[in-house]
Amino acid sequence: MESEEWSYEQLSDEIEAMCRSKAEEFRLLGYEYVTGKDIWDCVSRNYYKEGRPALHKLVNDIYSLKANSYMNYLTIAAYRGLNV
């Protein structure tokens, strides 16, 4: 089986689409003001310490994000005075 190479632009577009999809899911749950960028900021917060994750981990982190984890992230960011 031949592995397919993805360009940075293709991956960026796909990751952005996944984050938008997750934001739409949260909006269906009643979190009206969530954007794809908000999802990315929440998911990627640990990548600064760990470095770039494997693609499968990144996809899993986005699609397995729970609303409760997202709200905890927002609460902690608010306490720290971060503009989220």
Secondary structure in CASP SS format (residue, H / E / C, confidence):
PFRMAT SS
TARGET T0000
AUTHOR 0000-0000-0000
METHOD secondary structure of the structure
MODEL  1
M C 1.00
E C 1.00
S C 1.00
E C 1.00
E C 1.00
W C 1.00
S C 1.00
Y H 1.00
E H 1.00
Q H 1.00
L H 1.00
S H 1.00
D H 1.00
E H 1.00
I H 1.00
E H 1.00
A H 1.00
M H 1.00
C H 1.00
R H 1.00
S H 1.00
K H 1.00
A H 1.00
E H 1.00
E H 1.00
F H 1.00
R H 1.00
L H 1.00
L C 1.00
G C 1.00
Y C 1.00
E C 1.00
Y C 1.00
V C 1.00
T C 1.00
G H 1.00
K H 1.00
D H 1.00
I H 1.00
W H 1.00
D H 1.00
C H 1.00
V H 1.00
S H 1.00
R C 1.00
N C 1.00
Y H 1.00
Y H 1.00
K H 1.00
E H 1.00
G C 1.00
R C 1.00
P C 1.00
A C 1.00
L H 1.00
H H 1.00
K H 1.00
L H 1.00
V H 1.00
N H 1.00
D H 1.00
I H 1.00
Y H 1.00
S C 1.00
L C 1.00
K C 1.00
A H 1.00
N H 1.00
S H 1.00
Y H 1.00
M H 1.00
N H 1.00
Y H 1.00
L H 1.00
T H 1.00
I H 1.00
A H 1.00
A H 1.00
Y H 1.00
R H 1.00
G C 1.00
L C 1.00
N C 1.00
V C 1.00
END
